[in-house]
Amino acid sequence: MRYLSGIIFLLSMVGCTKQVELTPHEPLVTFNGAAAASTFRGGNVYINVKTEANAGLFSIRVLRSLNGSAEVSDTVLMLTGNTFTWPFVYTVPEVTVLPATIRLFFVVTDVNGRQASASFVISVIENPLDLGIQHNGVVYNVNATSKNAQWDLVNNASRQLADSLNYDLINTTTSTAVSFEKGWRSPVTSSYTEFIRTSLVDFDNATSKELINTWNNPFYTPTTQIRDMAVGDILVVWLRNGAFGIIKITQIDDTTPGADNQFIRFVYKKQE
């Protein structure tokens, strides 16, 4: 892994002899962002950990505690240099009783043996709503006559241009365009739909947990517009009503002449 400057190895699941002491002094360990998150069993939590030590860093280790129980060792990483940033990913285990609280302790040690630590709290909540049945949709060229250039993913319905707010997708071809733009965007309102294009999710076997984990991955940047679509493209979608979904592009017709009748066909599933 290109981010790591040492060697990661897993420690045995052994309880610590004392509670971790949180220390604000140097060496330092902090988080680039909030020190808390909520997710479900199997949910990924992305934690950007920052450490520094004037004397030089020796190691950082992660301990975890479930519902206030004694900490157990999770991971240790040997370090070099004076500063280190760690994009740590924690996958929440199958906790038996909910709600539950997992506290992660990040303990950094410098080359002189001095330590500092910080904690990150994870609230484990109920599993997300499952994906529903598969739906079919189509969006035509925005300049097409008497054909829908919009689609409502929330209500599974085609929409005409007069439905100015009741849609999630609208074709991005301009009125002066010579050719069909193979793309769409969501409406420019305070409540809009966003997309992530990815090749790492299988449409047929996707789960809502997988979609949410993909959405939360900082590798991706959600967008309100997708251009240059191709058959087979997969989009993870956050709908305007707060539900998650997945879209697969199944057909693109950018050649049919007459009244701008080109279109994009797709199938989709969502939480419902």
C-alpha positions as CSV (number, residue, x, y, z in Angstrom):
1,M,0.0,0.0,0.0
2,R,1.6,3.2,-1.2
3,Y,0.4,5.3,1.8
4,L,2.2,3.2,4.4
5,S,5.8,3.9,5.5
6,G,6.1,0.8,7.6
7,I,4.9,-2.8,7.8
8,I,1.3,-3.6,9.0
9,F,0.8,-6.7,11.0
10,L,-2.2,-8.0,13.0
11,L,-1.8,-8.5,16.7
12,S,-3.4,-11.4,18.6
13,M,-6.8,-10.5,20.2
14,V,-5.4,-9.9,23.7
15,G,-6.9,-7.6,26.3
16,C,-4.8,-4.7,27.5
17,T,-3.9,-4.5,31.2
18,K,-5.0,-0.9,31.6
19,Q,-7.3,1.7,30.0
20,V,-5.7,3.9,27.3
21,E,-4.8,7.3,28.6
22,L,-5.6,10.2,26.2
23,T,-2.8,12.6,26.1
24,P,-2.7,16.0,24.3
25,H,1.1,16.5,24.4
26,E,3.7,15.8,21.8
27,P,4.0,13.3,20.1
28,L,0.7,14.1,18.6
29,V,-2.1,12.1,17.0
30,T,-5.1,13.8,15.5
31,F,-7.9,13.2,12.9
32,N,-8.5,15.2,9.7
33,G,-12.2,15.5,10.4
34,A,-14.7,14.6,13.0
35,A,-13.7,12.0,15.7
36,A,-17.0,10.1,15.4
37,A,-19.2,8.3,12.9
38,S,-22.3,6.2,12.6
39,T,-22.7,3.1,10.5
40,F,-24.1,-0.4,10.3
41,R,-22.7,-3.9,10.7
42,G,-20.3,-4.4,7.9
43,G,-20.0,-0.6,7.3
44,N,-16.7,0.9,6.4
45,V,-15.4,3.9,8.4
46,Y,-12.7,6.0,6.7
47,I,-10.5,7.7,9.2
48,N,-7.7,10.0,8.2
49,V,-5.1,9.8,11.1
50,K,-2.3,12.4,11.4
51,T,0.7,11.9,13.6
52,E,3.9,13.8,14.3
53,A,6.9,13.7,16.7
54,N,9.9,16.0,16.8
55,A,12.1,13.2,18.0
56,G,10.9,10.9,15.2
57,L,8.1,8.4,15.0
58,F,8.5,4.8,16.1
59,S,5.0,3.2,15.8
60,I,1.3,3.6,15.9
61,R,-1.1,1.0,17.1
62,V,-4.9,0.7,17.1
63,L,-6.9,-0.7,20.0
64,R,-10.7,-1.2,20.1
65,S,-13.3,-1.4,22.8
66,L,-16.9,-2.5,22.4
67,N,-19.4,-0.9,24.7
68,G,-16.8,0.2,27.2
69,S,-15.1,-3.3,27.6
70,A,-11.4,-3.7,27.9
71,E,-9.4,-2.7,24.8
72,V,-8.1,-5.4,22.5
73,S,-5.3,-4.9,20.0
74,D,-6.2,-4.5,16.4
75,T,-3.3,-3.3,14.2
76,V,0.2,-1.9,14.7
77,L,2.3,-0.1,12.1
78,M,6.0,0.6,12.4
79,L,6.9,4.2,11.3
80,T,9.8,6.3,10.3
81,G,10.2,10.1,9.9
82,N,8.6,12.9,11.9
83,T,5.2,13.0,10.4
84,F,2.8,10.4,9.0
85,T,-0.8,10.5,7.6
86,W,-2.7,7.2,7.6
87,P,-6.0,6.7,5.7
88,F,-7.2,4.0,8.1
89,V,-10.3,1.9,7.0
90,Y,-12.2,0.1,9.8
91,T,-14.9,-2.4,8.9
92,V,-17.5,-2.7,11.7
93,P,-17.9,-6.4,12.8
94,E,-21.2,-8.3,13.1
95,V,-22.2,-6.8,16.5
96,T,-24.8,-9.0,18.2
97,V,-26.8,-6.4,20.1
98,L,-27.7,-2.9,18.7
99,P,-27.3,-0.1,19.3
100,A,-23.6,-0.5,20.1
101,T,-20.5,1.7,20.5
102,I,-17.0,0.9,19.3
103,R,-14.2,3.1,20.5
104,L,-10.9,3.0,18.5
105,F,-7.8,4.2,20.3
106,F,-4.8,5.4,18.1
107,V,-1.7,5.3,20.2
108,V,1.5,6.8,18.7
109,T,5.0,6.2,20.2
110,D,8.1,8.2,19.3
111,V,11.7,6.9,19.2
112,N,12.2,8.0,22.8
113,G,9.3,5.9,24.0
114,R,6.9,8.8,24.7
115,Q,3.3,8.1,23.7
116,A,0.2,10.1,22.8
117,S,-3.3,8.9,21.9
118,A,-6.6,9.9,20.5
119,S,-10.0,8.1,20.3
120,F,-12.6,7.7,17.6
121,V,-16.1,6.7,18.4
122,I,-18.3,4.6,16.1
123,S,-22.0,4.2,16.8
124,V,-23.3,1.0,15.3
125,I,-26.9,1.3,14.1
126,E,-29.5,-0.8,12.4
127,N,-28.7,-2.2,8.9
128,P,-29.8,0.0,6.0
129,L,-33.0,-0.7,4.0
130,D,-32.4,-3.4,1.3
131,L,-32.6,-2.7,-2.5
132,G,-36.0,-3.3,-4.1
133,I,-36.9,-4.8,-7.5
134,Q,-35.3,-3.8,-10.8
135,H,-36.9,-1.0,-12.8
136,N,-36.4,0.1,-16.4
137,G,-35.9,3.6,-17.5
138,V,-35.2,5.7,-20.6
139,V,-34.1,9.3,-21.2
140,Y,-34.5,10.8,-24.7
141,N,-32.7,13.7,-26.3
142,V,-33.8,16.9,-24.5
143,N,-34.7,18.3,-28.0
144,A,-37.0,15.3,-28.9
145,T,-40.6,16.0,-29.8
146,S,-43.2,14.6,-27.4
147,K,-40.7,12.3,-25.7
148,N,-39.5,12.3,-22.2
149,A,-36.1,13.9,-21.7
150,Q,-36.3,13.3,-17.9
151,W,-36.8,10.4,-15.5
152,D,-38.1,10.3,-12.0
153,L,-36.1,7.6,-10.1
154,V,-38.0,8.2,-6.8
155,N,-41.4,7.5,-8.4
156,N,-40.2,5.3,-11.3
157,A,-41.8,7.5,-14.0
158,S,-40.9,9.3,-17.2
159,R,-41.2,13.1,-17.0
160,Q,-41.7,15.8,-19.6
161,L,-39.8,19.1,-19.5
162,A,-42.8,20.8,-17.9
163,D,-42.2,18.7,-14.8
164,S,-39.5,21.0,-13.6
165,L,-38.9,19.6,-10.1
166,N,-40.3,16.1,-10.2
167,Y,-37.3,14.3,-11.7
168,D,-33.8,13.1,-11.1
169,L,-32.3,12.8,-14.6
170,I,-32.4,15.1,-17.6
171,N,-30.4,14.7,-20.8
172,T,-27.6,17.3,-21.2
173,T,-27.8,17.9,-25.0
174,T,-28.2,21.6,-25.7
175,S,-30.7,23.1,-28.1
176,T,-27.8,24.1,-30.5
177,A,-25.9,20.8,-30.3
178,V,-25.2,19.0,-33.6
179,S,-25.0,15.6,-32.0
180,F,-26.6,13.8,-29.1
181,E,-24.9,14.3,-25.7
182,K,-24.6,10.8,-24.0
183,G,-25.2,12.1,-20.5
184,W,-27.6,13.5,-17.9
185,R,-27.7,15.7,-14.9
186,S,-29.9,16.2,-11.9
187,P,-32.0,19.3,-11.4
188,V,-30.4,22.4,-10.0
189,T,-32.4,22.7,-6.8
190,S,-31.7,22.4,-3.1
191,S,-32.7,18.7,-3.2
192,Y,-30.9,16.9,-6.0
193,T,-29.6,13.5,-7.0
194,E,-25.8,12.7,-7.1
195,F,-23.8,10.0,-8.9
196,I,-20.6,8.1,-8.6
197,R,-19.3,6.1,-11.7
198,T,-17.5,2.9,-10.7
199,S,-16.4,-0.4,-12.1
200,L,-16.1,-2.0,-8.7
201,V,-19.8,-2.8,-8.0
202,D,-21.7,-5.6,-9.7
203,F,-25.2,-4.5,-10.6
204,D,-26.8,-7.9,-10.2
205,N,-25.4,-8.7,-6.8
206,A,-25.2,-5.2,-5.3
207,T,-26.4,-4.6,-1.8
208,S,-27.4,-1.4,-0.1
209,K,-24.4,-1.9,2.3
210,E,-22.0,-2.1,-0.6
211,L,-23.5,1.0,-2.2
212,I,-23.2,3.1,1.0
213,N,-19.6,1.9,1.6
214,T,-18.7,2.9,-2.0
215,W,-20.4,6.3,-1.5
216,N,-18.4,6.9,1.7
217,N,-15.1,6.0,0.1
218,P,-13.0,9.2,-0.2
219,F,-11.5,7.8,-3.4
220,Y,-14.8,8.9,-5.2
221,T,-16.2,12.4,-5.6
222,P,-20.0,12.5,-6.1
223,T,-21.2,14.6,-9.0
224,T,-24.6,15.9,-10.2
225,Q,-23.7,15.3,-13.9
226,I,-22.5,12.4,-15.9
227,R,-21.1,12.8,-19.4
228,D,-19.8,10.4,-22.1
229,M,-21.8,7.4,-21.0
230,A,-21.2,4.0,-22.4
231,V,-23.2,0.8,-22.3
232,G,-22.3,-1.2,-19.2
233,D,-21.5,1.9,-17.1
234,I,-22.4,1.5,-13.4
235,L,-23.6,4.5,-11.3
236,V,-24.0,4.5,-7.6
237,V,-26.8,7.0,-6.9
238,W,-27.9,9.0,-3.9
239,L,-31.4,10.1,-4.6
240,R,-33.1,13.4,-3.7
241,N,-35.2,11.6,-1.1
242,G,-32.1,10.2,0.7
243,A,-32.3,6.7,-0.6
244,F,-29.3,4.9,-2.3
245,G,-29.5,3.1,-5.6
246,I,-27.6,1.7,-8.5
247,I,-28.0,2.3,-12.3
248,K,-26.6,0.2,-15.2
249,I,-26.6,1.7,-18.7
250,T,-28.0,-1.0,-21.1
251,Q,-28.5,0.9,-24.5
252,I,-27.4,4.1,-26.1
253,D,-28.9,5.3,-29.4
254,D,-27.0,8.3,-30.7
255,T,-27.6,7.7,-34.4
256,T,-31.4,7.5,-35.0
257,P,-32.4,10.5,-37.2
258,G,-35.5,12.6,-37.1
259,A,-36.9,14.8,-34.3
260,D,-33.9,14.1,-32.1
261,N,-35.1,10.7,-31.0
262,Q,-31.8,9.4,-29.6
263,F,-32.0,7.9,-26.1
264,I,-30.2,6.3,-23.2
265,R,-31.8,3.2,-21.7
266,F,-31.0,1.8,-18.3
267,V,-32.0,-0.4,-15.4
268,Y,-31.9,0.5,-11.8
269,K,-32.5,-0.7,-8.2
270,K,-32.9,1.4,-5.1
271,Q,-33.9,1.4,-1.4
272,E,-37.7,1.3,-1.3
